[in-house]
Amino acid sequence: MTCPECGGNNYVKHGDEIKACNACPTPDIDEFDPISRPRHYVKGGGIEPLDFITSRGLDFVEGNIIKYVVRYQEKGGTVDLEKARFYLDRLIKKELEQGNG
């Protein structure tokens, strides 16, 4: 999708709620806080996983999958990917048990 600000192809749209360009500067991107705005969650456009998770109405398991995949490069490395896989496996199991496979 083309960014209306810079004209680049780095524009990301998630539903109708969250829109951001990974190439455009975000005015408050440098305002990190270890509790409410940690650096490993706001890299790349300033979209925090919690905002995305909430806007999509994701449950705990789905939210953790997003959280760990988003932060693995900045925080936990392959351990975070393994955590994401743990939650993804739980979600797959639940879906199969509900006949959604």
C-alpha positions in Angstrom: 0.0 0.0 0.0 1.4 3.5 -0.9 2.0 5.9 2.0 0.1 9.1 1.6 2.9 11.1 3.3 6.1 9.9 1.5 4.7 7.9 -1.4 6.7 4.9 -0.5 5.5 1.3 -0.3 6.1 0.8 3.4 2.6 1.7 4.5 0.9 -0.9 6.7 -2.8 -1.0 7.3 -4.3 -3.3 10.0 -8.1 -3.2 9.7 -9.4 0.3 9.9 -7.7 1.1 13.2 -4.0 1.2 12.8 -2.1 2.7 9.9 1.6 3.5 9.7 4.5 3.9 7.3 7.7 2.1 8.4 9.8 4.6 6.4 8.2 7.8 7.7 9.5 9.3 10.9 7.1 9.1 13.9 7.3 12.2 16.0 7.3 10.5 19.3 9.3 7.4 18.3 12.2 8.5 20.4 10.1 8.8 23.5 10.7 5.4 24.9 9.7 4.3 28.4 10.8 1.0 29.8 7.3 0.4 31.2 4.7 2.0 28.9 6.6 2.3 25.7 9.6 -0.1 25.5 12.0 0.3 22.6 11.5 -3.3 21.5 7.8 -2.8 20.9 7.7 0.5 19.1 10.4 -0.1 16.5 9.3 0.1 12.9 6.5 2.7 12.7 5.6 3.0 16.4 2.7 0.5 16.3 2.7 -1.2 19.7 1.6 -4.8 19.7 -0.9 -4.1 22.5 -2.6 -1.5 20.3 -2.8 -4.0 17.5 -4.0 -6.8 19.7 -6.7 -4.7 21.3 -7.9 -3.2 18.0 -8.3 -6.7 16.6 -10.0 -8.2 19.8 -7.4 -10.9 20.1 -7.4 -13.2 23.1 -4.5 -13.9 25.5 -3.0 -16.8 23.4 -3.3 -14.9 20.1 -1.9 -11.7 21.7 1.1 -13.6 23.0 1.9 -15.0 19.5 1.9 -11.4 18.2 3.9 -10.1 21.1 6.7 -12.6 20.9 7.1 -12.5 17.1 7.3 -8.7 17.1 9.9 -8.4 19.8 12.2 -11.4 19.2 14.8 -9.5 17.2 15.1 -6.8 19.8 14.7 -8.7 23.1 14.5 -12.5 23.4 15.9 -13.9 20.2 15.0 -17.5 19.4 13.6 -18.0 23.0 10.8 -15.5 22.1 10.2 -17.4 18.8 9.9 -20.6 20.8 7.4 -18.9 23.2 5.4 -17.8 20.1 5.5 -21.4 18.8 4.3 -22.6 22.2 1.2 -20.3 22.0 0.7 -21.0 18.3 0.7 -24.8 19.0 -1.9 -24.2 21.8 -4.1 -22.2 19.4 -3.8 -24.8 16.7 -4.8 -27.5 19.2 -7.8 -25.5 20.3 -8.9 -24.9 16.8 -8.6 -28.6 15.8 -10.5 -29.6 19.0 -13.3 -27.2 18.0 -13.5 -28.8 14.5 -11.9 -25.8 12.7 -9.2 -27.7 11.1 
